[in-house]
Amino acid sequence: MNESKGITAIGASDDRGNIVDDDDSHHSQLDEEEENEIVHIRRVKDEQKLLSPLDRYNSILERKPLLTKAVTSAIIGALGSGVGSFLDSSSRSSKGSRSNNHKKFSFHNIDFLQVLTFALHGILVQGPFDHYWSEWLAKHGPKSKGKSLLLDQLVVEPYRLVVMSVFLDTTRSALREIS
C-alpha cells in the first residue's frame, strides 16, 4: 500500500516550532519552553545579521566587558606595534638611499617578537587595568569628566607607563631567551 503524503525532511519544523513527520503517529510537539528558546535563538540570529560591526562589538562588550576590553587592547597593541616596526624598518633602510622609492610591504620587516610582546601586554595588563580603573573612576572618581581626565593623566598614567615599560622589557627578554 502506497500512501502519498507531502515529503518533509525528518526533524523539520513548521512555523510554530512543531516537529513535522510523515507518519502521524510520530508527530510530536515541542513543549512551550523549548519553543520559546528556539524562537529567541532565531530572533537573536536575525538581529545579529542586521547589526553593524560596531553594534556587534557593543553587544559583546555588554555581555563580557573584561574579556572584550582585554582582547581589543591586545589587537590594538599588536597592530600598532606591527605597523610601527614596519615603518621603523622602512625608514632605516631608506635613509642611506637618495631615491624616494617606497619599500614594498614584507613580513620580514615586522618584528614579531615585539608584536607578541605588545599583544601580551594588552591582554594581560592594559585591558584588565583599563576595565577596572574606568569602573572605579565612574563610581568613586570626580563627577566632572575634565577632573576625571586630569586625575587619570596626571596621577595614574605615569605609574602605568612605568609598569608598561617594565612589562614590555621583561617579556621581550623572556621571549628572546625562549626563542
Backbone torsions as a table, in degrees:
resi	resn	phi	psi	omega
1	MET	NA	128.2	-175.7
2	ASN	-117.2	107.8	178.8
3	GLU	-89.6	139.6	177.7
4	SER	-105.0	111.3	177.2
5	LYS	-123.3	163.3	175.6
6	GLY	-65.3	135.3	-178.6
7	ILE	-84.8	126.5	-179.5
8	THR	-132.1	140.2	179.5
9	ALA	-64.6	143.0	178.5
10	ILE	-65.2	132.4	179.5
11	GLY	88.0	-1.6	178.8
12	ALA	-72.2	159.4	-179.2
13	SER	-130.4	153.4	177.7
14	ASP	-85.6	-169.7	-176.0
15	ASP	-61.7	-27.5	-176.8
16	ARG	-95.1	2.1	179.4
17	GLY	91.8	3.7	178.3
18	ASN	-73.1	136.8	177.4
19	ILE	-75.1	130.3	-177.2
20	VAL	-103.7	131.1	-178.8
21	ASP	-134.8	148.9	179.8
22	ASP	-65.1	-34.3	-177.1
23	ASP	-92.8	117.4	-177.2
24	ASP	-59.7	-27.1	-178.4
25	SER	-70.8	-21.3	179.6
26	HIS	-98.7	4.4	-178.6
27	HIS	-67.5	121.0	179.5
28	SER	-129.0	155.4	-178.6
29	GLN	-116.6	136.4	177.8
30	LEU	-68.9	145.1	176.5
31	ASP	-70.0	163.8	-171.2
32	GLU	-60.3	-38.2	-179.1
33	GLU	-64.7	-45.2	178.2
34	GLU	-64.4	-39.2	179.6
35	GLU	-63.0	-44.8	178.6
36	ASN	-63.6	-37.4	179.5
37	GLU	-65.1	-42.9	178.8
38	ILE	-63.5	-43.6	178.8
39	VAL	-62.4	-41.4	179.2
40	HIS	-63.5	-44.7	-179.8
41	ILE	-62.5	-43.4	178.7
42	ARG	-63.4	-40.0	180.0
43	ARG	-64.9	-44.0	179.4
44	VAL	-62.8	-43.1	178.8
45	LYS	-62.9	-41.9	178.6
46	ASP	-65.0	-40.4	178.9
47	GLU	-66.0	-38.7	-179.4
48	GLN	-67.0	-31.2	176.8
49	LYS	-64.6	-31.7	-177.1
50	LEU	-87.1	-16.3	-176.4
51	LEU	-74.8	144.3	173.6
52	SER	-74.9	164.5	177.5
53	PRO	-56.3	-37.0	178.4
54	LEU	-66.6	-40.0	177.4
55	ASP	-65.1	-38.7	176.8
56	ARG	-63.1	-44.9	179.0
57	TYR	-59.9	-46.8	179.6
58	ASN	-62.9	-34.9	177.4
59	SER	-65.1	-44.0	177.6
60	ILE	-66.9	-38.4	179.8
61	LEU	-61.7	-37.0	177.7
62	GLU	-68.3	-37.5	-177.1
63	ARG	-80.0	-39.3	-177.0
64	LYS	-137.5	73.9	-172.6
65	PRO	-64.8	-44.3	-176.9
66	LEU	-64.4	-49.3	-180.0
67	LEU	-62.0	-43.4	-179.3
68	THR	-62.3	-44.7	-179.9
69	LYS	-67.0	-38.7	180.0
70	ALA	-65.7	-46.1	179.8
71	VAL	-66.3	-42.1	177.7
72	THR	-60.3	-43.9	179.2
73	SER	-63.4	-39.1	177.8
74	ALA	-64.4	-43.6	-179.3
75	ILE	-65.3	-45.9	-179.2
76	ILE	-64.9	-43.0	177.8
77	GLY	-61.6	-44.5	-180.0
78	ALA	-65.3	-45.2	179.0
79	LEU	-63.1	-45.1	179.4
80	GLY	-61.8	-42.5	179.1
81	SER	-66.3	-41.2	179.1
82	GLY	-63.4	-46.6	178.5
83	VAL	-64.5	-42.9	179.4
84	GLY	-61.9	-43.9	-179.6
85	SER	-68.6	-34.4	176.3
86	PHE	-65.1	-47.9	-179.6
87	LEU	-64.2	-38.0	179.1
88	ASP	-63.5	-45.4	179.6
89	SER	-68.0	-34.0	178.3
90	SER	-67.9	-41.2	-178.6
91	SER	-71.1	-34.6	178.1
92	ARG	-66.3	-39.8	-177.1
93	SER	-77.0	-23.8	-177.7
94	SER	-93.1	-6.1	-179.9
95	LYS	-67.0	-34.7	-177.4
96	GLY	-81.2	-15.9	-176.8
97	SER	-98.9	148.7	179.8
98	ARG	-87.9	-19.6	-177.9
99	SER	-72.6	156.1	-178.3
100	ASN	-100.8	23.1	-179.5
101	ASN	-71.6	137.4	177.9
102	HIS	-89.8	138.4	-179.8
103	LYS	-72.4	139.2	177.7
104	LYS	-72.6	153.9	179.6
105	PHE	-65.3	136.2	175.4
106	SER	-148.6	138.6	178.8
107	PHE	-66.8	-17.8	178.3
108	HIS	-68.7	-17.6	-178.6
109	ASN	-86.8	-0.6	-176.8
110	ILE	-105.1	131.8	177.2
111	ASP	-86.2	95.3	-174.6
112	PHE	-70.1	-25.1	174.8
113	LEU	-64.7	-41.3	177.6
114	GLN	-68.4	-40.1	178.0
115	VAL	-60.5	-46.4	178.9
116	LEU	-62.9	-40.6	179.9
117	THR	-61.1	-45.4	179.5
118	PHE	-68.4	-35.1	176.9
119	ALA	-64.5	-43.7	178.0
120	LEU	-63.3	-40.4	177.3
121	HIS	-61.4	-42.5	-179.2
122	GLY	-62.5	-45.1	-174.5
123	ILE	-80.8	-30.4	-176.1
124	LEU	-95.8	-29.2	-173.7
125	VAL	-118.3	-63.4	-170.7
126	GLN	-62.1	-50.8	-178.9
127	GLY	-60.0	-54.1	178.9
128	PRO	-62.1	-41.4	179.7
129	PHE	-61.7	-47.5	179.6
130	ASP	-60.1	-38.5	179.6
131	HIS	-60.8	-54.5	-176.5
132	TYR	-71.6	-34.7	179.0
133	TRP	-66.3	-44.8	-179.5
134	SER	-66.6	-35.7	175.3
135	GLU	-64.7	-44.7	179.5
136	TRP	-63.6	-43.3	-179.0
137	LEU	-63.5	-38.1	179.2
138	ALA	-67.3	-36.6	-178.1
139	LYS	-83.6	-42.6	-169.7
140	HIS	-115.0	-11.8	-175.3
141	GLY	-82.3	-177.4	178.7
142	PRO	-61.6	148.4	180.0
143	LYS	-74.8	-27.2	179.3
144	SER	-75.9	131.9	178.6
145	LYS	-66.1	-34.3	178.5
146	GLY	-64.2	-43.9	178.9
147	LYS	-68.5	-36.2	176.7
148	SER	-63.1	-41.7	178.9
149	LEU	-63.5	-43.9	177.8
150	LEU	-62.1	-44.5	178.1
151	LEU	-58.9	-45.3	-179.3
152	ASP	-63.6	-50.7	-173.5
153	GLN	-74.8	-36.4	-175.3
154	LEU	-90.0	-30.4	-175.6
155	VAL	-102.5	-47.4	-171.5
156	VAL	-90.5	-40.4	-173.8
157	GLU	-58.6	-41.3	178.0
158	PRO	-57.7	-41.6	178.4
159	TYR	-68.7	-37.5	179.4
160	ARG	-63.9	-38.4	178.6
161	LEU	-66.3	-37.1	176.5
162	VAL	-64.9	-46.1	178.7
163	VAL	-61.1	-41.5	-179.9
164	MET	-62.5	-46.7	-179.5
165	SER	-62.1	-44.7	179.6
166	VAL	-63.8	-45.6	-179.6
167	PHE	-61.1	-49.0	-177.2
168	LEU	-62.2	-45.0	-179.9
169	ASP	-65.1	-45.2	-179.4
170	THR	-64.4	-45.0	-179.0
171	THR	-66.4	-44.1	179.3
172	ARG	-60.4	-42.9	178.1
173	SER	-62.9	-44.7	180.0
174	ALA	-63.8	-41.3	-179.8
175	LEU	-67.9	-35.6	177.2
176	ARG	-64.0	-40.3	179.6
177	GLU	-65.3	-37.8	-179.2
178	ILE	-68.7	-41.6	-175.1
179	SER	-85.5	NA	NA
